[in-house]
Amino acid sequence: MGDTDLTYVDLFAGAGGLSVGLERAGFDLVHAVEVDADARASFANNRDNLEPEDLTQDIRDIDNQDVQDVVGRDRVDLVAGGPPCQGFSEVVSPDGSDDRNHLFVNFISWVNELNPKAALFENVRGMQNTADGKFLEAVQDSFDQMGYDVSHRIVKASDFGVPQQRHRLLVLATEKSATEHPFEGFEIDPVDTPGVIDGIGDLPKVGPGEQITEYDAEPKTVIQEGLRGDTTELTHHQAASHSEDMVEMIDHIPDGGNRTAIPDDLQPSSGYHNSYSRLDSQEPAVAITSNMSKPSSARCIHPFQNRGLTPREGARLQTFPDSYRFEGGLVSVRQQIGNAVPPYLGEAVGYYLKQSVYQQELAEHEQERIYKLRCGGMEIDEFEEQKADIGGHAQQATLDFAD
């Protein structure tokens, strides 16, 4: 348990990215729900005194009248999470026909039963357009009928210290009151947003098909130091086994380049429009997905090395700490990482909630933590020299209006 009495439940928790952030911001986990066995094991095994069987598996199996008994209390401060995002993809089901689109009803039911002061609903930004916006409208109307004010925003993860340009839809519901919660104005005011190499540059070089379990360099940037922590054993740093033809193809692509750099006689015959592309070493990555190791399926080639990303590199770009262990095979691990909410994003929102919704002042160590989120791309020595001049932490973040 943390140093605060703010409690929460995490619905559709996945491997635990959102919870990593909320816990770092001082929220205490009461219960979590996750249907995937590997993700449930990852969530539980990275937390003290928690076993996979302690989590609810399928939220659809819990009747509304049993929610409080399952959670172990009749009220929590926050209900957070988001149903599986694939159903809201504009590509997969633009008409809203995917059955997973209706899992938000279960989320709403748990909010109704647990009566939190706030609920945080997150999903892909495509949700606002699915079926002409009817799902987002239904979520908002449901919150309104339960007595909540609702605000929603599209956020970009790189605005919160994440070395990744991942967009998410956040819906914040708060108990109706005279107090305004300026969710659209929340920012951490980044000083040095980390790029790809700022996030993964201290990880050892690894060739296609190889796995490395030991570090060979010290962290150089604030974010590398923060994510490495005191971890001594490197895990999940395993590259996919690419064919010689694949390696020859991508060897021609420069840092940040794409498939147009591949000679005509080596050009791939298939692949998505953004496939066979290297990440730009100096810029935040594009959204990390479960295809992070497959150059033919995503923009995921390491800026300098001739291979796709390893799961640990993907986890770094999502801002999971190196101490975090993922359960299951490689395919499952990549999926858990790709589906997660970036912990740094969850943490920043957690600090906002503490101040704006729960009217708590941030402790000195929390303010220091925000400094580091703002300066992740800085070299460690540079940060130590300049942090006194950075100024007080901002209480607001760059959140685009979700019109």
N, C-alpha and C positions, 0 to 999 in steps of 0.2 A: 504494500500500500504506500501511497505517496504522502506528501506533506499537506494535502488539501482534502476537504471532505466532498469534493465534486465527484459524483459517481456517474458512470455511463455504461451502456450496453452497446456492443458492436454487432450490427446485423449484416449478413452477407460479408463476413469479415475477411474472407480470403486467407492469405498467409499472414495478414496482420499489419499491413503498411499504415493504414489510418490509425490503428491502435498504437503502433510505435510512436507516432507523432503526438497523439493525445496524451499518452503516458508520459512522454518527455515534457509535455507542457503541464503536467501535474494532475491529470485526471486519473481516477481510480477505476479500473475495469471491474465490473460486477458480473457480467455474463457476455458470451459471444455465441454467434450462430454461424455455422459454415457447413455446407453440404458435402463439399469435396473432401475425401478422406486424407489425401496428402496435405492439402492446405490446412485442414483442421489440425493435423499432427504438427505441421510447421508452427502454427499459431500457438498451440499448447506447449510444445517443447522448448520454445524460446521464452517462456515465462515461468517463474518460480511457482511451485505448488499448484500447477495446473496440468491436468491430463486431457488427452483428446476426448475421452468419454465425458468430461465435464462440460463440453460444449454441446449445444443443441445442434443436431445434424440438419434435418430438413425443416425449415420454418413452417412449411405447409402442414406438418404433422401436429402442430401445437394449436389447440383450440384457444380462442380468445380468453375464455374464463380461466385458463390454466397458465397464462403468461406470467402473472405475478408469482405463482408458486414456482415456476421454472426459474425465474430470476432470483427469487428468494427475498423479495421486498415488494411493496406496493407502489413505490415511486423511485425514480432515479432523476438525476439532474439533466442528463443528456441521453437521447437516443440518436445514434449515428450509424451511418453506413449507406450502402446503395446496392440494389439488386444487380444481377449479372448484366454487364453493359452490352453484350453482344446483341441482345434483342432490340436495343435502341439504335443500332447502327443503321444509318441511312442506306447503306449498301445491302445489308442483310434483309431488313424488313421495313422499308419505308412506309408501308401501310399499317404497321403495328400488329401484324398477324402473329408474330412470334410469341409463344406462350409465356416466355420469360418476361415479356413486357408487363404482365399482370402481377408480378411478384411485389410491385410497389404497394399493392393492397395489403399485403402482410405487414410491410413496414408501417403503414398507416395504422393498422390494427394494434401493433405493439406500442406505438406512440399513444394511442387512445387509452390503452390499458395501464401504461406506466406514468402517464401524465407528467412528462418532464417539463422543465422550464423552457427547454429549447430542444429542437431536433435538427440534425444536420443530414441532409440527403445529398449524396453526390453521385454523379454519373457522367457518361460521355456527353459532349456538347450536342451530339446529334439528337439527344432526347427531346430537345426543344422543337425540333422539326418533324419528328416521327408522327405519322398520321396527322399532319397539319397541326402539330402541337397539342393534340388532345390529351396525351399522357401527362405532359407537364401541367396542363390546365387542370387535369383531374387531381394531381398531387396538390396543387395550390388550393383548389376548392375544398379538398378534404381537410387540409390544415385549417383553412378558414372556418369551416363548420365546427371544428373542435376548439375554436377560440384562440387561434394563433395568427399573428401577423406573419406574412411571408415575403421574403426577398430572395431573388435568385441572380446569380452572376456567372459569367464564364471567366475562369481564372487560367492564367498561364503559369505553369510550375516554375519556370525560370525567374518569375518575379518574386519568388519566395526562396531563392538560394539553391534551387534544384538545377543541375547541369543538363536540363532537358526542356524542350519546348512543348510540353504536354499540356493540352487544354482539357479542363474538366468543368462540368456544370455543378455548381454548388447551390443548393436550396436551403436557406436558413429560415426556420420557423421558430418564433418566440412568442411567449404568452402575451396576449394583448394587454398593453399598459400605456401609460402616458410617456414612458421612456422610449426614445428612438434608438435604434441600433443601426448606425450608418455602415451597413455591410459593404455598400458600394465604394466606401472611402477607405477601407482597410488596406494598409500597405506596410511593408517592412523597409521600403526605401533602399533597394540594393545599392551598395557601393562598388562591388566588384563581383558581378555574376560569373560563376565558374563555367568554363567551357568543358568540352569532353576530356581533354588531357588534364585540365585542372582536377577533374574528378577521378581519373583512372591512371594517370601518368606514373604513379609509384608502383603499379602492379607489374610483376615480372613479364618479360617477353615470353610468349608461348606460341609454338607452331601448330599448324592444323593437326588435329588428332592428339595433341599433347595435353598433359595436365601438370600443373605446378602447385606444390603445397607449401612452399616457403617463400617468404618475402626476400627480396634481394636489394631493396633500397628503402631509405627513410622517407616518410611523407614530406612533401615540399610545400603544399598549400594548406590553407585553413580547413578546407573541406576534406582533403585527404587525411589530415590529422584527426579530424572529428569522426570520420567514418572508420578509420583504422582503430582508434582508441588504443586499448592495451592488448588487442588481439595478436597472438603470436603464430597461430596456425591458419594458413590461407586455405579456404575451402571454395569449392564450386568454380575454380579457375581452370576450366577444361574447354578446349577449343573443339569445334566440330571437325570431322575428318573430311576435308575437301579433296576433290580429285585433282590430279596434276593439271588438267585442262582448266579447271576453275582457278587454281592458283596462278596459272599463266595469264589468264584473262584479267584478273583483278590486280595483278602486278603492274599493269599499265595505267591504272587509275591513280591520279595524284590525290593528295590530302584535300578532302572536300569535293573531289571530282565525281563524275558519274560515268555511265556506260559509253558515252560518246567518245571517251578517250581510248576505248578498246579498239585495236585494229580491225578493219573490216573482215579479215579472214578468221578472226577469233570471236566475232560478235556472237552472243548467245542467241538462240533461236526463239526463246520465250522469256517470260518474266514480267513482273509488274513494271509500270512506267518508272517507279522510283527504285527499282531493284538494281543490283550491281553498282551501288554508289557508296563512296566512302563518307564517313562522318567527318565534318570539319573539326579539326583538332582544337580550334580557338573559340568555337561557338557551342552553345548548348546543343545537345543531340535532338534529333527529331524524336517523336514519341517512341519509347521502347515497347516492343511487343513480344509475344511469344516466339516470333520469327527472328529474334535478335541474333541467332547464329547462322541464318540462312541468307547469303547474299542474293540468291535468286528470288527471294520473297520480300525483302525489305531493304531500306537504306540502313545497313547495319555493319558495313565493313569497317574494321579498325582503321583509324586515320593513317597509320604507317605500316602495320603488319598485314600480311596477305591472308586474312581470315575474317569470319564474322566474330561478333562479340562472344565472350565467355559469359556464363550465367553470373559470375561475380562482377564482371564489368557492367552487365545490365543492372545488377542490384545496386552497384555504386551510383550509376546514373539515375536510378530511382531513389537514391539516398538511404537505402538499407545499410545499417552498420555491418562491418565485416564479421562481427561476432554472430550475426544472424545466420542460422542454419536452416536450409530448406529440405524437407523430406520428399522422397520419391525419386523416380528416374529423371533423366535429363529433360525429357519432353515436359513432364509435369513441373519440374523446377522452373523451366523457362516460362511456362504458362503462369505459374504463381507470381513470378516477378513481373511479367508483362501486364498482368491484370491488376496489379496493386496500385493503391493510392500512394504517391511519393510521401514517405514519412515526414520530410521537411515541410511539405505543404500542410499536412495534418497538424504538425506542431505549430506552425505559424497561425493557423486558424484557431487552434486551441488557446493560444495566448490572447487572440482577439476576443474569444468567447469569455475568457476569465475576466477581462477588463470591461467589455461593453455589456455583456448579458448578465454576468454574475457579480459585477461590481467589485472585483477583487484587484488590489494593486499587485503588480508584479514584484517579486522579490529581486534582490540585487543579482543573484545568480541567473535568474530568468532574463533580466535585461542584458547581462553579459552574453547569454546564449543568443539573444536576438542580434547582438553585434556580430557574432560569428556567422549567423545565417546571412547577414547582409554582406559579408566580406569573404565568402567562401573561395573566390578565385585569387585572393591575395596570397603571396608567399608568407610563410609563418613569421619570419623575422620582420617583414614589412608590416604585417598586421600588429605585432607587438609594439613596434615603434610608433604606429599611427593611431592605434585604437583610442588613445586619450583625446585625439582631435576629431574623431568621427562624430561625436555628438550623441545626444540622447537618442534612445530608440524611438522610431516612428510608431504611431498608433494606427496608421492607416496603410492598404496595399493596392497595387495596381490591379483592379478587378474591372474587366470590361463589362459594359452593360450587355445583358443578354436579350437584345431586342429581336 
